[in-house]
Amino acid sequence: SPRIVQLTARLVLLLLNIHSLHQLSRSITRRFASPFLGCYFLFITACQFHLPFYLSRTLPNTMGSFLLITHSYAFWMNPYNLNQSRSSQSSLKAVMCLVLACVLFRCDIIPLMGIISLSMLYHSQI
């Protein structure tokens, strides 16, 4: 039935968004070497009303943009590794997520993409 399909789609979207937030919290933990910060980020995120409410909504902002941008932030914060090839791969993934979100969902991501790209260039990540 259509109701089951909609509930299944929203459940999958919710799980994907939760996964992206978890990845971001792990990247924050690794970047700042503090397990407290990753947990604090998840706690603050869960305490907000709008974000948990919209995580399972099938809107373009939550369906693709939020998912891709959150993964992009996770990849962007993660490249501070000892392995240089892994660092550039992570940075490339961040840029690819931003470009995909910009092309498929929202063009107003361009300024964010520009700032993150400039930061990556400054820190020699790309």
All heavy atoms as an XYZ file, in Angstrom:
1013
protein
N       0.835     -1.180      0.000
C       0.000      0.000      0.000
C       0.882      1.247      0.000
O       2.038      1.197      0.441
C      -0.932     -0.024      1.200
O      -0.294      0.387      2.368
N       0.349      2.373     -0.459
C       1.141      3.610     -0.501
C       1.631      4.060      0.878
O       2.707      4.638      1.009
C       0.186      4.637     -1.101
C      -0.846      3.853     -1.814
C      -0.943      2.544     -1.108
N       0.855      3.794      1.880
C       1.243      4.189      3.240
C       2.497      3.439      3.698
O       3.395      4.028      4.299
C       0.065      3.904      4.182
C       0.319      4.277      5.607
C      -0.215      5.653      5.879
N      -0.171      5.910      7.295
C       0.419      6.967      7.797
N       0.971      7.850      7.013
N       0.443      7.160      9.087
N       2.550      2.148      3.398
C       3.719      1.336      3.767
C       4.957      1.815      3.004
O       6.052      1.905      3.575
C       3.443     -0.158      3.474
C       2.261     -0.667      4.281
C       4.689     -0.998      3.729
C       2.509     -0.796      5.757
N       4.781      2.136      1.730
C       5.902      2.623      0.919
C       6.420      3.944      1.484
O       7.634      4.152      1.597
C       5.481      2.768     -0.564
C       6.551      3.464     -1.376
C       5.157      1.412     -1.163
N       5.510      4.837      1.839
C       5.931      6.124      2.388
C       6.651      5.945      3.727
O       7.687      6.569      3.967
C       4.728      7.045      2.574
C       5.133      8.406      3.120
C       3.946      9.275      3.461
O       2.852      8.780      3.686
N       4.180     10.578      3.515
N       6.128      5.107      4.586
C       6.770      4.874      5.877
C       8.150      4.230      5.700
O       9.096      4.583      6.410
C       5.887      4.006      6.767
C       4.646      4.702      7.341
C       3.770      3.709      8.088
C       5.048      5.843      8.249
N       8.259      3.315      4.752
C       9.548      2.676      4.484
C      10.554      3.696      3.954
O      11.710      3.724      4.385
C       9.378      1.519      3.481
O       8.415      0.594      3.986
C      10.691      0.807      3.233
N      10.113      4.544      3.022
C      11.005      5.568      2.470
C      11.452      6.535      3.564
O      12.636      6.913      3.622
C      10.310      6.324      1.345
N      10.538      6.925      4.427
C      10.901      7.855      5.495
C      11.822      7.205      6.519
O      12.719      7.849      7.052
C       9.638      8.395      6.159
C       8.909      9.373      5.246
C       7.679      9.932      5.857
N       8.037     10.782      6.991
C       7.162     11.436      7.715
N       5.868     11.366      7.429
N       7.538     12.182      8.720
N      11.622      5.920      6.790
C      12.500      5.211      7.722
C      13.917      5.109      7.152
O      14.904      5.344      7.862
C      11.951      3.824      8.033
C      12.794      2.976      8.978
C      12.871      3.617     10.358
C      12.237      1.577      9.073
N      14.020      4.786      5.869
C      15.335      4.703      5.227
C      16.017      6.071      5.250
O      17.213      6.186      5.558
C      15.206      4.164      3.786
C      16.495      4.343      3.008
C      14.791      2.706      3.802
N      15.276      7.126      4.929
C      15.829      8.481      4.953
C      16.278      8.864      6.359
O      17.358      9.446      6.541
C      14.796      9.474      4.433
C      15.235     10.917      4.307
C      16.411     11.034      3.348
C      14.078     11.767      3.825
N      15.493      8.531      7.357
C      15.867      8.802      8.744
C      17.155      8.089      9.118
O      18.063      8.682      9.707
C      14.736      8.378      9.684
C      15.022      8.492     11.184
C      15.173      9.950     11.581
C      13.914      7.827     11.975
N      17.266      6.817      8.753
C      18.474      6.059      9.078
C      19.706      6.617      8.366
O      20.790      6.689      8.949
C      18.266      4.581      8.744
C      17.255      3.848      9.615
C      17.034      2.430      9.108
C      17.684      3.843     11.068
N      19.541      7.028      7.113
C      20.666      7.622      6.381
C      21.103      8.936      7.015
O      22.303      9.215      7.142
C      20.294      7.838      4.915
C      20.186      6.588      4.055
C      19.629      6.945      2.684
C      21.527      5.901      3.930
N      20.153      9.751      7.434
C      20.486     11.023      8.085
C      21.124     10.807      9.461
O      22.045     11.527      9.842
C      19.258     11.917      8.191
C      18.966     12.628      6.898
O      19.863     13.061      6.190
N      17.691     12.748      6.570
N      20.638      9.830     10.193
C      21.251      9.504     11.486
C      22.683      9.021     11.274
O      23.601      9.385     12.015
C      20.406      8.473     12.256
C      19.127      9.138     12.767
C      21.187      7.855     13.406
C      18.138      8.187     13.384
N      22.879      8.215     10.231
C      24.230      7.752      9.908
C      25.150      8.928      9.582
O      26.308      8.966     10.021
C      24.186      6.769      8.736
C      25.534      6.315      8.300
N      26.198      6.900      7.251
C      26.357      5.357      8.789
C      27.364      6.307      7.100
N      27.489      5.369      8.028
N      24.652      9.891      8.829
C      25.488     11.037      8.476
C      25.841     11.861      9.719
O      26.972     12.327      9.861
C      24.809     11.908      7.418
O      23.687     12.574      7.939
N      24.904     12.031     10.626
C      25.200     12.747     11.876
C      26.204     11.978     12.729
O      27.078     12.567     13.360
C      23.915     13.005     12.662
C      23.001     14.075     12.091
C      21.663     14.069     12.809
C      23.653     15.439     12.177
N      26.076     10.658     12.742
C      27.024      9.830     13.490
C      28.429      9.951     12.892
O      29.417     10.070     13.634
C      26.560      8.378     13.493
C      27.529      7.440     14.129
N      27.811      7.461     15.475
C      28.300      6.464     13.613
C      28.705      6.533     15.748
N      29.026      5.922     14.633
N      28.523      9.929     11.573
C      29.821     10.088     10.917
C      30.438     11.450     11.248
O      31.636     11.556     11.486
C      29.684      9.931      9.401
C      29.382      8.525      8.944
C      30.486      7.574      9.324
O      30.352      6.781     10.246
N      31.605      7.649      8.640
N      29.605     12.479     11.251
C      30.102     13.809     11.596
C      30.585     13.861     13.040
O      31.637     14.433     13.336
C      29.035     14.868     11.342
C      29.427     16.313     11.632
C      30.668     16.712     10.841
C      28.269     17.243     11.316
N      29.853     13.242     13.946
C      30.288     13.243     15.348
C      31.594     12.468     15.520
O      32.459     12.859     16.307
C      29.208     12.681     16.262
O      29.112     11.287     16.150
N      31.762     11.390     14.771
C      33.033     10.642     14.813
C      34.183     11.485     14.273
O      35.292     11.450     14.803
C      32.916      9.338     14.025
C      32.072      8.297     14.733
C      31.979      7.012     13.974
N      33.318      6.465     13.774
C      33.632      5.619     12.802
N      32.710      5.243     11.936
N      34.851      5.146     12.682
N      33.918     12.235     13.208
C      34.957     13.103     12.653
C      35.330     14.216     13.621
O      36.501     14.573     13.750
C      34.494     13.705     11.320
O      34.382     12.709     10.346
N      34.328     14.753     14.308
C      34.599     15.781     15.323
C      35.443     15.192     16.445
O      36.404     15.817     16.910
C      33.272     16.363     15.868
C      32.588     17.196     14.791
C      33.507     17.175     17.132
C      31.174     17.610     15.145
N      35.104     13.984     16.868
C      35.867     13.311     17.923
C      37.313     13.111     17.502
O      38.238     13.381     18.265
C      35.218     11.953     18.259
O      33.906     12.191     18.759
C      36.027     11.188     19.284
N      37.515     12.633     16.264
C      38.882     12.410     15.778
C      39.637     13.718     15.572
O      40.817     13.808     15.876
C      38.852     11.635     14.461
C      38.723     10.168     14.667
C      38.883      9.437     13.349
N      37.704      8.614     13.199
C      36.949      8.549     12.130
N      37.235      9.244     11.074
N      35.889      7.781     12.105
N      38.958     14.713     15.036
C      39.621     15.981     14.703
C      40.124     16.696     15.958
O      41.221     17.226     15.991
C      38.647     16.882     13.942
C      39.098     18.302     13.736
C      40.289     18.359     12.797
N      40.657     19.722     12.524
C      41.648     20.354     13.138
N      42.353     19.754     14.047
N      41.932     21.602     12.822
N      39.312     16.703     16.993
C      39.667     17.433     18.206
C      40.149     16.524     19.333
O      40.375     17.000     20.445
C      38.500     18.294     18.663
C      38.104     19.326     17.649
C      36.972     19.154     16.874
C      38.895     20.441     17.443
C      36.612     20.099     15.921
C      38.552     21.381     16.494
C      37.407     21.211     15.728
N      40.286     15.221     19.047
C      40.816     14.234     20.004
C      40.101     14.281     21.349
O      40.707     14.212     22.402
C      42.314     14.413     20.181
N      38.782     14.403     21.274
C      37.996     14.437     22.506
C      36.671     13.717     22.281
O      35.826     14.203     21.529
C      37.724     15.888     22.914
O      36.801     15.919     23.971
N      36.476     12.574     22.913
C      35.204     11.859     22.738
C      34.018     12.657     23.277
O      32.893     12.472     22.851
C      35.393     10.563     23.507
C      36.563     10.776     24.392
C      37.392     11.860     23.789
N      34.282     13.558     24.187
C      33.218     14.381     24.751
C      32.585     15.277     23.689
O      31.366     15.455     23.674
C      33.784     15.226     25.896
C      32.814     16.226     26.433
C      31.760     15.825     27.236
C      32.934     17.564     26.126
C      30.849     16.748     27.721
C      32.037     18.491     26.606
C      30.989     18.078     27.406
N      33.379     15.836     22.786
C      32.850     16.764     21.791
C      31.894     16.095     20.810
O      30.878     16.670     20.435
C      33.991     17.442     21.029
C      34.757     18.491     21.804
C      35.882     19.063     20.965
C      33.844     19.590     22.273
N      32.218     14.880     20.382
C      31.321     14.157     19.484
C      29.987     13.856     20.144
O      28.920     14.028     19.546
N      30.035     13.426     21.392
C      28.801     13.158     22.149
C      28.023     14.445     22.397
O      26.793     14.461     22.306
C      29.125     12.471     23.465
S      29.770     10.814     23.278
N      28.736     15.509     22.702
C      28.097     16.810     22.933
C      27.400     17.298     21.660
O      26.276     17.800     21.719
C      29.139     17.821     23.404
C      28.583     19.166     23.754
C      27.778     19.343     24.870
C      28.839     20.273     22.958
C      27.258     20.583     25.190
C      28.327     21.513     23.262
C      27.534     21.660     24.385
O      27.012     22.892     24.688
N      28.047     17.125     20.521
C      27.441     17.497     19.248
C      26.133     16.728     19.027
O      25.113     17.320     18.647
C      28.414     17.228     18.093
C      27.773     17.293     16.748
C      27.450     18.513     16.182
C      27.478     16.137     16.051
C      26.835     18.581     14.943
C      26.876     16.190     14.811
C      26.547     17.419     14.257
N      26.150     15.423     19.261
C      24.926     14.626     19.084
C      23.848     15.038     20.077
O      22.659     15.084     19.730
C      25.237     13.138     19.221
C      26.016     12.517     18.071
C      26.323     11.057     18.370
C      25.252     12.655     16.762
N      24.236     15.343     21.300
C      23.273     15.771     22.314
C      22.609     17.089     21.919
O      21.389     17.223     21.973
C      23.964     15.897     23.676
C      23.067     16.429     24.755
C      22.081     15.625     25.306
C      23.200     17.732     25.208
C      21.244     16.115     26.296
C      22.373     18.229     26.192
C      21.390     17.419     26.735
N      23.413     18.071     21.504
C      22.870     19.372     21.086
C      21.971     19.204     19.871
O      20.906     19.815     19.775
C      24.018     20.367     20.792
C      24.769     20.715     22.067
C      23.515     21.623     20.103
C      23.944     21.440     23.101
N      22.381     18.362     18.939
C      21.575     18.122     17.743
C      20.239     17.476     18.103
O      19.198     17.853     17.567
C      22.346     17.230     16.757
O      23.577     17.870     16.429
C      21.561     16.997     15.492
N      20.266     16.515     19.008
C      19.032     15.824     19.401
C      18.094     16.734     20.190
O      16.873     16.544     20.168
C      19.366     14.584     20.220
N      18.642     17.722     20.888
C      17.816     18.621     21.697
C      17.092     19.678     20.868
O      16.139     20.285     21.348
C      18.665     19.316     22.756
S      19.150     18.228     24.084
N      17.525     19.897     19.655
C      16.843     20.872     18.809
C      15.546     20.255     18.298
O      15.487     19.072     17.991
C      17.724     21.254     17.628
C      19.000     21.915     18.031
C      19.888     22.161     16.829
O      19.441     22.190     15.705
N      21.163     22.334     17.094
N      14.521     21.050     18.161
C      13.243     20.506     17.721
C      13.211     20.263     16.220
O      12.797     19.208     15.760
C      12.097     21.446     18.109
C      10.794     21.060     17.482
C      10.101     19.964     17.946
C      10.292     21.763     16.402
C       8.914     19.580     17.364
C       9.103     21.385     15.815
C       8.412     20.301     16.299
N      13.646     21.231     15.449
C      13.437     21.152     14.001
C      14.249     20.058     13.324
O      13.744     19.390     12.437
C      13.736     22.511     13.353
C      12.701     23.516     13.646
N      12.800     24.362     14.717
C      11.538     23.812     13.015
C      11.725     25.143     14.741
N      10.954     24.830     13.731
N      15.486     19.892     13.720
C      16.319     18.917     13.022
C      15.817     17.485     13.192
O      15.594     16.794     12.190
C      17.771     19.050     13.457
C      18.764     18.293     12.602
C      18.673     18.718     11.144
C      20.158     18.510     13.110
N      15.590     16.986     14.405
C      15.041     15.628     14.508
C      13.667     15.492     13.841
O      13.347     14.434     13.290
C      14.939     15.390     16.016
C      15.959     16.286     16.601
C      15.968     17.500     15.725
N      12.884     16.547     13.857
C      11.561     16.503     13.233
C      11.666     16.320     11.715
O      10.907     15.578     11.117
C      10.796     17.788     13.562
C       9.448     17.874     12.921
C       8.382     17.149     13.426
C       9.240     18.671     11.816
C       7.122     17.217     12.848
C       7.998     18.749     11.223
C       6.937     18.026     11.735
N      12.613     17.001     11.099
C      12.722     16.974      9.639
C      13.622     15.871      9.093
O      13.707     15.703      7.884
C      13.228     18.329      9.116
C      12.141     19.350      9.044
C      12.064     20.374      9.978
C      11.169     19.292      8.049
C      11.051     21.313      9.918
C      10.160     20.232      7.990
C      10.109     21.235      8.923
O       9.102     22.155      8.863
N      14.302     15.115      9.931
C      15.228     14.106      9.428
C      14.552     13.040      8.570
O      15.184     12.463      7.700
C      15.970     13.435     10.585
C      17.085     14.238     11.213
C      17.742     13.455     12.326
C      18.111     14.661     10.185
N      13.294     12.771      8.798
C      12.624     11.740      8.011
C      11.656     12.322      6.978
O      10.946     11.572      6.319
C      11.867     10.778      8.928
O      10.775     11.452      9.530
N      11.630     13.602      6.821
C      10.721     14.220      5.846
C      11.285     14.092      4.444
O      12.480     14.261      4.227
C      10.483     15.695      6.163
C       9.911     15.936      7.533
C       8.485     15.412      7.614
N       7.889     15.735      8.882
C       7.580     14.838      9.805
N       7.842     13.578      9.615
N       7.003     15.195     10.925
N      10.435     13.820      3.490
C      10.867     13.655      2.097
C      10.814     14.997      1.372
O      10.104     15.166      0.383
C       9.994     12.614      1.375
O       8.628     12.981      1.539
C      10.218     11.234      1.920
N      11.589     15.936      1.862
C      11.729     17.243      1.243
C      13.127     17.322      0.628
O      14.055     16.683      1.116
C      11.564     18.345      2.298
C      10.242     18.352      3.053
C      10.339     19.285      4.246
C       9.130     18.769      2.132
N      13.302     18.114     -0.429
C      14.638     18.183     -1.045
C      15.738     18.623     -0.068
O      16.865     18.154     -0.145
C      14.470     19.217     -2.160
C      13.023     19.227     -2.463
C      12.316     18.878     -1.176
N      15.398     19.509      0.861
C      16.410     19.976      1.821
C      16.911     18.851      2.709
O      18.077     18.783      3.048
C      15.849     21.087      2.696
C      15.624     22.348      1.925
O      16.071     22.485      0.802
N      14.926     23.280      2.522
N      16.007     17.981      3.146
C      16.410     16.901      4.036
C      16.750     15.640      3.276
O      17.569     14.852      3.724
C      15.298     16.582      5.053
O      14.102     16.255      4.352
C      15.059     17.742      5.972
N      16.119     15.447      2.149
C      16.327     14.210      1.407
C      17.742     14.135      0.854
O      18.361     13.101      0.888
C      15.310     14.102      0.271
C      15.074     12.716     -0.206
S      13.592     12.589     -1.204
C      13.877     13.767     -2.485
N      18.240     15.212      0.348
C      19.547     15.149     -0.272
C      20.538     16.138      0.273
O      21.677     15.788      0.592
N      20.113     17.379      0.388
C      21.054     18.418      0.793
C      21.635     18.146      2.174
O      22.849     18.160      2.350
C      20.378     19.785      0.786
O      20.042     20.146     -0.512
N      20.793     17.909      3.150
C      21.283     17.691      4.511
C      22.189     16.473      4.563
O      23.262     16.509      5.166
C      20.111     17.523      5.482
C      20.551     17.323      6.899
C      20.928     18.403      7.666
C      20.622     16.066      7.452
C      21.357     18.237      8.970
C      21.047     15.880      8.743
C      21.415     16.966      9.515
N      21.760     15.409      3.928
C      22.526     14.167      3.929
C      23.905     14.364      3.305
O      24.928     14.009      3.890
C      21.747     13.092      3.183
C      22.324     11.702      3.110
C      22.355     11.090      4.493
C      21.505     10.851      2.169
N      23.943     14.969      2.131
C      25.219     15.160      1.436
C      26.115     16.188      2.128
O      27.325     16.002      2.220
C      24.961     15.569     -0.012
C      24.386     14.464     -0.903
C      23.966     15.040     -2.244
C      25.393     13.352     -1.091
N      25.527     17.258      2.619
C      26.338     18.286      3.274
C      26.883     17.784      4.609
O      28.029     18.074      4.962
C      25.527     19.584      3.433
C      25.321     20.218      2.056
C      26.224     20.561      4.369
C      24.394     21.393      2.047
N      26.113     17.017      5.337
C      26.604     16.468      6.603
C      27.755     15.500      6.351
O      28.764     15.525      7.056
C      25.469     15.774      7.378
O      24.381     16.679      7.514
C      25.923     15.332      8.749
N      27.610     14.668      5.324
C      28.719     13.776      4.964
C      29.930     14.588      4.504
O      31.070     14.232      4.801
C      28.302     12.786      3.882
C      27.683     11.546      4.420
N      28.385     10.620      5.154
C      26.427     11.067      4.336
C      27.591      9.634      5.503
N      26.393      9.893      5.020
N      29.677     15.668      3.788
C      30.774     16.512      3.322
C      31.531     17.109      4.508
O      32.769     17.128      4.522
C      30.234     17.622      2.426
O      31.254     18.480      2.032
N      30.809     17.608      5.497
C      31.459     18.128      6.705
C      32.274     17.038      7.403
O      33.369     17.282      7.898
C      30.440     18.687      7.686
C      29.997     20.096      7.409
C      28.659     20.449      7.472
C      30.912     21.095      7.112
C      28.244     21.742      7.233
C      30.510     22.385      6.874
C      29.179     22.702      6.935
O      28.782     23.987      6.696
N      31.723     15.826      7.459
C      32.449     14.719      8.094
C      33.736     14.416      7.340
O      34.791     14.224      7.954
C      31.560     13.485      8.157
N      33.671     14.374      6.013
C      34.881     14.135      5.217
C      35.863     15.293      5.353
O      37.071     15.100      5.366
C      34.532     13.928      3.746
C      33.823     12.638      3.462
C      32.703     12.627      2.656
C      34.262     11.442      3.991
C      32.039     11.447      2.373
C      33.607     10.249      3.723
C      32.490     10.259      2.916
N      35.344     16.509      5.435
C      36.203     17.686      5.525
C      36.951     17.718      6.857
O      38.121     18.074      6.912
C      35.346     18.937      5.365
C      36.080     20.228      5.441
C      37.297     20.529      4.889
C      35.638     21.420      6.087
N      37.623     21.846      5.150
C      36.622     22.411      5.880
C      34.491     21.754      6.805
C      36.504     23.699      6.374
C      34.371     23.037      7.286
C      35.363     23.991      7.072
N      36.295     17.362      7.941
C      36.954     17.377      9.242
C      37.868     16.185      9.445
O      38.717     16.205     10.317
C      35.910     17.386     10.356
C      35.220     18.681     10.484
S      34.398     18.729     12.053
C      33.739     20.356     11.997
N      37.689     15.152      8.652
C      38.432     13.915      8.836
C      39.826     13.897      8.231
O      40.598     13.037      8.577
C      37.616     12.760      8.261
C      38.028     11.436      8.823
O      38.583     11.356      9.905
N      37.776     10.388      8.083
N      40.207     14.778      7.316
C      41.481     14.555      6.620
C      42.732     14.824      7.429
O      43.822     14.782      6.888
C      41.409     15.496      5.427
C      40.553     16.591      5.867
C      39.553     15.956      6.794
N      42.615     15.097      8.692
C      43.797     15.351      9.498
C      44.393     14.023      9.963
O      44.413     13.695     11.124
C      43.441     16.246     10.683
C      42.949     17.591     10.221
C      41.596     17.845     10.081
C      43.852     18.578      9.889
C      41.153     19.066      9.636
C      43.419     19.812      9.442
C      42.071     20.048      9.323
O      41.633     21.258      8.879
N      44.834     13.254      8.993
C      45.426     11.943      9.256
C      46.916     11.995      8.946
O      47.407     12.900      8.281
C      44.772     10.872      8.386
C      43.299     10.721      8.681
O      42.910     10.743      9.831
N      42.499     10.586      7.658
N      47.641     10.983      9.380
C      49.061     10.900      9.059
C      49.271     10.469      7.613
O      50.265     10.811      6.998
C      49.758      9.913     10.009
C      49.734     10.303     11.488
C      50.344      9.199     12.330
C      50.486     11.598     11.700
N      48.341      9.721      7.073
C      48.457      9.205      5.716
C      47.976     10.267      4.733
O      46.803     10.600      4.689
C      47.625      7.923      5.605
C      47.813      7.233      4.285
O      48.361      7.800      3.343
N      47.361      6.002      4.231
N      48.872     10.797      3.903
C      48.536     11.899      2.997
C      47.554     11.473      1.918
O      46.685     12.237      1.532
C      49.819     12.466      2.361
C      49.594     13.714      1.536
C      49.066     14.878      2.365
O      49.281     14.959      3.555
N      48.351     15.778      1.727
N      47.670     10.234      1.406
C      46.748      9.809      0.346
C      45.330      9.687      0.890
O      44.372     10.027      0.211
C      47.200      8.481     -0.255
O      47.125      7.452      0.710
N      45.200      9.228      2.121
C      43.874      9.147      2.733
C      43.300     10.536      2.958
O      42.108     10.762      2.825
C      43.963      8.378      4.042
C      42.620      8.107      4.657
C      42.736      7.221      5.853
N      41.430      7.043      6.442
C      41.216      6.385      7.547
N      42.210      5.826      8.183
N      40.009      6.281      8.032
N      44.162     11.475      3.303
C      43.735     12.850      3.512
C      43.163     13.446      2.235
O      42.099     14.062      2.245
C      44.912     13.678      4.006
O      44.572     15.036      4.036
N      43.851     13.265      1.120
C      43.357     13.827     -0.136
C      42.108     13.108     -0.614
O      41.234     13.720     -1.215
C      44.451     13.801     -1.207
O      44.881     12.480     -1.430
N      41.999     11.808     -0.348
C      40.776     11.082     -0.707
C      39.585     11.611      0.080
O      38.497     11.787     -0.456
C      40.939      9.587     -0.430
C      41.805      8.855     -1.408
C      41.963      7.395     -1.036
O      41.523      6.958      0.018
N      42.618      6.649     -1.904
N      39.783     11.868      1.353
C      38.714     12.391      2.189
C      38.301     13.787      1.732
O      37.104     14.108      1.678
C      39.175     12.411      3.643
O      38.122     12.743      4.488
N      39.264     14.602      1.375
C      38.954     15.944      0.877
C      38.217     15.879     -0.453
O      37.286     16.648     -0.693
C      40.235     16.756      0.719
O      40.858     16.921      1.957
N      38.629     14.972     -1.313
C      37.956     14.796     -2.601
C      36.507     14.345     -2.401
O      35.603     14.830     -3.081
C      38.722     13.792     -3.457
C      38.168     13.544     -4.849
C      38.210     14.826     -5.670
C      38.938     12.439     -5.537
N      36.290     13.451     -1.449
C      34.922     13.016     -1.143
C      34.071     14.187     -0.645
O      32.896     14.288     -0.982
C      34.930     11.901     -0.105
C      35.413     10.577     -0.631
C      35.422      9.557      0.488
C      36.027      8.246      0.053
N      36.073      7.277      1.169
N      34.660     15.052      0.162
C      33.932     16.220      0.672
C      33.503     17.121     -0.476
O      32.350     17.559     -0.543
C      34.788     16.986      1.669
N      34.424     17.401     -1.382
C      34.099     18.254     -2.528
C      33.052     17.585     -3.419
O      32.121     18.243     -3.893
C      35.378     18.602     -3.320
C      35.047     19.305     -4.619
C      36.304     19.460     -2.470
N      33.195     16.283     -3.628
C      32.224     15.575     -4.474
C      30.820     15.619     -3.874
O      29.834     15.800     -4.598
C      32.674     14.133     -4.701
C      33.841     14.030     -5.654
S      34.560     12.382     -5.857
C      33.205     11.284     -5.802
N      30.716     15.462     -2.566
C      29.400     15.544     -1.912
C      28.792     16.933     -2.086
O      27.591     17.065     -2.351
C      29.522     15.205     -0.429
S      29.689     13.466     -0.068
N      29.600     17.964     -1.929
C      29.098     19.331     -2.087
C      28.664     19.610     -3.525
O      27.626     20.226     -3.758
C      30.154     20.339     -1.650
C      30.350     20.484     -0.150
C      31.557     21.351      0.144
C      29.109     21.064      0.496
N      29.463     19.166     -4.486
C      29.107     19.378     -5.892
C      27.815     18.637     -6.224
O      26.920     19.190     -6.882
C      30.256     18.928     -6.821
C      29.812     18.880     -8.267
C      31.444     19.857     -6.662
N      27.697     17.409     -5.767
C      26.485     16.629     -6.029
C      25.253     17.296     -5.404
O      24.200     17.400     -6.042
C      26.663     15.213     -5.493
C      25.602     14.196     -5.869
C      25.567     13.997     -7.377
C      25.871     12.880     -5.174
N      25.383     17.769     -4.179
C      24.268     18.461     -3.521
C      23.910     19.738     -4.268
O      22.728     20.075     -4.417
C      24.614     18.774     -2.071
N      24.908     20.430     -4.746
C      24.681     21.688     -5.471
C      23.980     21.427     -6.796
O      23.017     22.114     -7.146
C      26.004     22.391     -5.688
S      25.845     23.967     -6.508
N      24.442     20.433     -7.530
C      23.875     20.149     -8.854
C      22.474     19.551     -8.749
O      21.561     19.945     -9.484
C      24.814     19.204     -9.642
C      24.149     18.681    -10.899
C      26.113     19.914     -9.977
N      22.286     18.628     -7.821
C      21.002     17.919     -7.751
C      19.926     18.655     -6.961
O      18.745     18.538     -7.281
C      21.201     16.533     -7.131
C      22.019     15.542     -7.933
C      22.132     14.237     -7.184
C      21.385     15.306     -9.303
N      20.310     19.394     -5.928
C      19.296     19.910     -5.021
C      19.250     21.431     -4.910
O      18.205     22.021     -5.101
C      19.471     19.294     -3.625
C      19.284     17.812     -3.624
C      20.371     16.965     -3.568
C      18.024     17.256     -3.710
C      20.195     15.600     -3.578
C      17.834     15.890     -3.732
C      18.932     15.062     -3.663
N      20.365     22.053     -4.558
C      20.316     23.478     -4.259
C      21.569     24.178     -4.737
O      22.671     23.808     -4.369
C      20.177     23.690     -2.755
C      18.946     23.058     -2.166
C      18.859     23.390     -0.723
N      18.747     24.818     -0.570
C      17.749     25.428      0.027
N      16.773     24.721      0.521
N      17.716     26.729      0.145
N      21.385     25.227     -5.509
C      22.532     26.007     -5.994
C      23.046     26.981     -4.940
O      24.129     27.544     -5.100
C      22.165     26.758     -7.265
S      22.002     25.673     -8.672
N      22.296     27.217     -3.881
C      22.780     28.137     -2.859
C      23.867     27.510     -1.987
O      24.342     28.125     -1.045
C      21.638     28.677     -2.010
C      20.853     27.594     -1.285
O      21.079     26.408     -1.558
O      20.006     27.949     -0.450
N      24.283     26.300     -2.317
C      25.386     25.639     -1.628
C      26.726     26.140     -2.175
O      27.769     25.929     -1.568
C      25.257     24.103     -1.777
C      23.973     23.637     -1.098
C      26.433     23.361     -1.199
C      23.603     22.215     -1.387
N      26.713     26.854     -3.290
C      27.947     27.324     -3.934
C      28.821     28.148     -2.977
O      30.027     27.911     -2.906
C      27.629     28.078     -5.238
C      27.100     27.093     -6.277
C      28.854     28.806     -5.769
C      26.601     27.737     -7.548
N      28.281     29.118     -2.218
C      29.166     29.848     -1.280
C      29.803     28.936     -0.232
O      30.985     29.086      0.087
C      28.248     30.869     -0.622
C      27.118     31.041     -1.571
C      26.944     29.705     -2.245
N      29.046     27.980      0.292
C      29.596     27.025      1.257
C      30.702     26.201      0.603
O      31.765     25.997      1.192
C      28.490     26.105      1.783
C      28.926     24.980      2.706
C      29.461     25.545      4.010
C      27.772     24.032      2.960
N      30.443     25.756     -0.616
C      31.438     24.972     -1.343
C      32.704     25.807     -1.579
O      33.822     25.303     -1.463
C      30.851     24.498     -2.675
C      31.713     23.545     -3.428
S      30.878     22.755     -4.818
C      30.079     24.108     -5.634
N      32.539     27.085     -1.895
C      33.684     27.954     -2.110
C      34.513     28.138     -0.856
O      35.750     28.071     -0.894
N      33.862     28.352      0.278
C      34.580     28.553      1.546
C      35.327     27.288      1.961
O      36.494     27.343      2.352
C      33.598     29.010      2.647
C      33.111     30.422      2.333
C      34.248     28.935      4.019
C      31.971     30.881      3.198
N      34.664     26.144      1.841
C      35.325     24.886      2.204
C      36.484     24.599      1.254
O      37.558     24.166      1.683
C      34.303     23.727      2.230
C      33.371     23.906      3.431
C      34.997     22.376      2.298
C      32.266     22.894      3.525
N      36.297     24.863     -0.032
C      37.376     24.639     -1.003
C      38.561     25.557     -0.741
O      39.718     25.134     -0.830
C      36.857     24.842     -2.424
O      35.844     23.915     -2.717
N      38.289     26.827     -0.410
C      39.386     27.744     -0.075
C      40.138     27.282      1.167
O      41.372     27.367      1.231
C      38.856     29.158      0.127
C      38.459     29.913     -1.136
C      37.806     31.240     -0.770
C      39.669     30.136     -2.020
N      39.415     26.789      2.148
C      40.053     26.264      3.354
C      40.923     25.056      3.030
O      42.035     24.923      3.539
C      39.000     25.888      4.391
O      39.581     25.220      5.473
N      40.420     24.188      2.156
C      41.202     23.015      1.756
C      42.454     23.423      0.981
O      43.517     22.823      1.158
C      40.348     22.071      0.916
C      39.305     21.334      1.684
S      38.363     20.282      0.568
C      37.248     19.524      1.709
N      42.328     24.416      0.130
C      43.495     24.910     -0.607
C      44.519     25.524      0.346
O      45.725     25.301      0.212
C      43.075     25.933     -1.658
C      42.428     25.394     -2.922
C      41.884     26.521     -3.773
C      43.427     24.556     -3.707
N      44.040     26.302      1.301
C      44.928     26.946      2.269
C      45.701     25.920      3.088
O      46.877     26.107      3.378
C      44.117     27.861      3.188
C      44.948     28.575      4.216
C      45.746     29.659      3.872
C      44.952     28.136      5.537
C      46.530     30.292      4.820
C      45.722     28.768      6.493
C      46.503     29.850      6.131
O      47.286     30.479      7.070
N      45.020     24.834      3.474
C      45.653     23.807      4.290
C      46.291     22.698      3.449
O      46.673     21.660      3.987
C      44.650     23.185      5.259
C      44.164     24.148      6.297
N      44.972     24.581      7.326
C      42.975     24.771      6.471
C      44.290     25.429      8.090
N      43.080     25.566      7.589
N      46.373     22.916      2.138
C      46.988     21.956      1.192
C      46.354     20.581      1.277
O      47.027     19.555      1.254
C      48.487     21.849      1.431
O      49.114     23.081      1.300
N      45.038     20.560      1.389
C      44.321     19.286      1.424
C      43.910     18.838      0.026
O      43.645     17.666     -0.173
C      43.083     19.404      2.316
C      43.417     19.647      3.752
C      42.179     19.947      4.587
O      41.111     20.198      4.048
N      42.346     19.925      5.880
N      43.826     19.773     -0.905
C      43.525     19.410     -2.288
C      44.539     20.065     -3.205
O      45.234     20.959     -2.844
C      42.095     19.807     -2.724
C      41.811     21.269     -2.477
C      41.091     18.923     -2.028
C      40.482     21.737     -3.020
